[in-house]
Amino acid sequence: MTQLSPETYKAFHFDTEFDAGGAVVRPSTFQPMKRSYAPAEVEALVAQAELAGREAALAEVATIEAMAVAAIGQAITDAAPSLAHAAQMHREHSAELALAAGRIIALAALDHFPAGPLQAALEALGQEIDASPRLVIRAAGLDDPARARLQAVATDAGFSGLIAFRDDPALPMAAFQLEWADGRADFDPAEAAARMGEALRAALAAEAGHAENLSHGSAL
């Protein structure tokens, strides 16, 4: 004999309860399955299903978008240190290249006019040396025309004392030493370039957010 499953005989289950007088105490909860629908009901059911499907699709898209935004944000956060390092390296290399190019240009200019820095120093120190009776200039390779030009520059700057030129072959090209009664000044192109390189590295290090000097080797 074939046994019926609960799903099979539930449709015939009678669960209405009556009292002794025949009045319904609890109505049946059975809802028969509707076997046919009017066209209007079909259209309403289709529209409801389409709306439910659209809402579900939109909810899924919103979830995917939120996950994508979170993934992009995390990727940016993970890449930020590398990007900052790459940008810092680019700034440092660009600055080093510019400084190296500047040194080449400066050396070419000094080769054509080695007395240029000394002349600029005399013009800048006019008020410092104007009251001194004697000024000693130590440099290498100053010929007579260069000395005469420097004498004129010092006079124009206000110096009226005696200038004593001392040729010093040990000094590099364009380097000089000035000595007067109460002061001294000197210049060395290589040392000046090294100081500029150190100052540039210190500025780049400060910009990168730390105070240590990046120059742990030779100067630029």
C-alpha positions as CSV (number, residue, x, y, z in Angstrom):
1,M,0.0,0.0,0.0
2,T,1.3,3.4,-1.0
3,Q,1.9,5.8,1.9
4,L,1.1,9.5,1.4
5,S,3.6,12.1,2.4
6,P,2.5,15.0,4.6
7,E,2.7,17.3,1.5
8,T,0.3,14.9,-0.2
9,Y,-2.5,14.7,2.3
10,K,-2.1,18.1,3.9
11,A,-4.5,19.5,1.2
12,F,-7.2,17.3,2.7
13,H,-6.5,18.0,6.3
14,F,-9.6,19.3,8.1
15,D,-8.6,21.6,10.9
16,T,-11.8,23.6,11.6
17,E,-12.9,23.4,15.2
18,F,-16.6,23.7,16.3
19,D,-18.1,24.0,19.8
20,A,-20.9,21.8,21.1
21,G,-23.5,24.0,19.5
22,G,-21.9,23.7,16.1
23,A,-20.4,27.2,16.0
24,V,-16.9,27.6,14.5
25,V,-14.3,28.1,17.3
26,R,-11.2,28.2,15.0
27,P,-11.5,28.4,11.3
28,S,-9.4,26.3,9.0
29,T,-6.0,27.8,7.9
30,F,-6.1,25.9,4.7
31,Q,-5.8,28.0,1.6
32,P,-6.4,26.1,-1.6
33,M,-3.9,26.7,-4.4
34,K,-5.3,28.9,-7.0
35,R,-5.3,27.1,-10.3
36,S,-6.2,29.9,-12.7
37,Y,-5.7,33.7,-12.8
38,A,-7.4,36.5,-14.7
39,P,-5.3,38.5,-17.2
40,A,-5.2,41.5,-14.9
41,E,-4.0,39.3,-12.0
42,V,-1.3,37.8,-14.3
43,E,-0.1,41.3,-15.2
44,A,0.0,42.4,-11.6
45,L,2.0,39.3,-10.6
46,V,4.4,39.9,-13.5
47,A,4.8,43.5,-12.5
48,Q,5.4,42.6,-8.9
49,A,8.0,40.0,-9.9
50,E,9.7,42.5,-12.2
51,L,9.8,45.0,-9.4
52,A,11.2,42.5,-6.9
53,G,13.8,41.4,-9.4
54,R,14.8,45.0,-10.2
55,E,15.1,45.8,-6.5
56,A,17.2,42.7,-5.9
57,A,19.5,43.6,-8.8
58,L,19.9,47.2,-7.6
59,A,20.7,45.9,-4.2
60,E,23.3,43.6,-5.6
61,V,24.9,46.3,-7.7
62,A,25.0,48.6,-4.7
63,T,26.8,45.9,-2.7
64,I,29.3,45.3,-5.6
65,E,29.9,49.1,-5.9
66,A,30.5,49.4,-2.1
67,M,33.0,46.5,-2.3
68,A,34.7,48.0,-5.3
69,V,35.1,51.4,-3.6
70,A,36.4,49.7,-0.5
71,A,38.9,47.7,-2.5
72,I,40.1,50.9,-4.4
73,G,40.5,52.7,-1.1
74,Q,42.5,49.9,0.4
75,A,44.7,49.7,-2.8
76,I,45.3,53.5,-2.6
77,T,46.2,53.2,1.1
78,D,48.6,50.3,0.4
79,A,50.2,52.1,-2.5
80,A,50.5,55.5,-0.8
81,P,53.9,54.8,0.8
82,S,55.4,53.5,-2.4
83,L,54.0,56.5,-4.3
84,A,55.4,58.9,-1.8
85,H,58.8,57.2,-1.9
86,A,58.7,57.3,-5.7
87,A,57.8,61.0,-5.7
88,Q,60.5,61.8,-3.2
89,M,63.1,59.9,-5.3
90,H,61.9,61.8,-8.4
91,R,62.4,65.2,-6.5
92,E,65.8,64.2,-5.3
93,H,67.0,63.0,-8.7
94,S,65.6,66.1,-10.4
95,A,67.3,68.4,-7.8
96,E,70.6,66.5,-8.2
97,L,70.4,66.8,-12.0
98,A,69.6,70.5,-11.8
99,L,72.5,71.1,-9.3
100,A,74.9,69.1,-11.5
101,A,73.9,71.1,-14.6
102,G,74.3,74.3,-12.6
103,R,77.8,73.2,-11.6
104,I,78.8,72.5,-15.2
105,I,77.5,76.0,-16.3
106,A,79.2,77.6,-13.3
107,L,82.5,75.9,-14.1
108,A,82.3,77.0,-17.7
109,A,81.6,80.6,-16.6
110,L,84.5,80.5,-14.2
111,D,86.8,79.2,-16.9
112,H,86.0,82.3,-19.0
113,F,86.0,84.7,-16.1
114,P,87.9,83.3,-13.0
115,A,88.0,86.6,-11.3
116,G,84.2,86.9,-11.3
117,P,83.6,85.6,-7.7
118,L,86.4,87.9,-6.4
119,Q,85.0,90.9,-8.1
120,A,81.5,90.1,-6.7
121,A,83.0,89.7,-3.2
122,L,84.7,93.1,-3.4
123,E,81.5,94.8,-4.4
124,A,79.6,93.1,-1.6
125,L,82.2,93.9,1.1
126,G,82.5,97.6,0.2
127,Q,81.2,98.8,3.6
128,E,83.3,96.2,5.5
129,I,86.6,97.2,4.0
130,D,86.2,100.9,3.2
131,A,87.8,102.0,6.4
132,S,90.7,99.5,6.3
133,P,94.1,100.9,5.3
134,R,95.2,97.6,3.6
135,L,93.6,94.7,1.8
136,V,95.4,91.5,1.0
137,I,94.1,89.5,-1.9
138,R,95.4,85.9,-2.3
139,A,94.5,84.1,-5.5
140,A,96.1,82.1,-8.3
141,G,96.8,83.3,-11.8
142,L,95.7,86.9,-11.6
143,D,97.4,88.8,-14.5
144,D,98.0,92.5,-14.6
145,P,94.7,93.4,-16.4
146,A,92.7,91.4,-13.8
147,R,94.5,93.1,-10.9
148,A,93.8,96.5,-12.4
149,R,90.1,95.6,-12.8
150,L,89.9,94.4,-9.2
151,Q,91.6,97.6,-8.0
152,A,89.0,99.7,-9.8
153,V,86.1,97.6,-8.4
154,A,87.4,98.0,-4.8
155,T,87.8,101.8,-5.4
156,D,84.2,102.0,-6.7
157,A,83.0,100.0,-3.7
158,G,84.5,102.7,-1.4
159,F,87.9,101.2,-0.5
160,S,90.7,103.8,-0.6
161,G,93.6,101.9,1.0
162,L,96.4,99.8,-0.4
163,I,95.7,96.4,-2.1
164,A,98.4,93.8,-1.9
165,F,98.1,90.9,-4.3
166,R,99.6,87.6,-3.3
167,D,99.8,84.8,-5.9
168,D,99.0,81.5,-4.3
169,P,99.3,78.6,-6.8
170,A,97.8,76.2,-4.2
171,L,94.4,77.8,-4.5
172,P,92.0,76.3,-7.1
173,M,90.7,78.3,-10.0
174,A,88.4,81.2,-9.0
175,A,89.2,80.6,-5.3
176,F,90.5,83.5,-3.2
177,Q,91.2,84.7,0.3
178,L,90.7,88.3,1.5
179,E,92.3,89.7,4.6
180,W,91.8,93.2,6.0
181,A,92.4,94.9,9.4
182,D,89.4,93.4,11.2
183,G,88.1,90.7,8.9
184,R,88.7,87.9,6.5
185,A,86.7,86.2,3.7
186,D,87.5,83.3,1.4
187,F,85.8,81.3,-1.3
188,D,86.4,77.9,-2.8
189,P,84.0,76.8,-5.7
190,A,84.2,73.1,-4.7
191,E,83.4,73.8,-1.1
192,A,80.6,76.1,-2.1
193,A,79.1,73.4,-4.4
194,A,79.4,70.9,-1.6
195,R,77.5,73.2,0.8
196,M,74.8,73.8,-1.7
197,G,74.4,70.1,-2.2
198,E,74.1,69.5,1.6
199,A,71.6,72.4,1.9
200,L,69.6,70.9,-1.0
201,R,69.5,67.4,0.6
202,A,68.5,68.8,4.0
203,A,65.7,70.7,2.4
204,L,64.5,67.6,0.5
205,A,64.7,65.5,3.7
206,A,62.7,68.1,5.6
207,E,60.1,68.1,2.8
208,A,59.9,64.3,3.1
209,G,58.9,64.6,6.7
210,H,62.0,63.7,8.5
211,A,64.9,65.8,9.8
212,E,67.9,63.6,9.1
213,N,70.3,64.7,6.4
214,L,70.2,62.4,3.3
215,S,73.9,63.1,2.5
216,H,75.7,60.2,4.0
217,G,78.3,60.0,1.1
218,S,80.2,62.4,-1.1
219,A,78.8,65.8,-2.1
220,L,77.1,66.3,-5.4
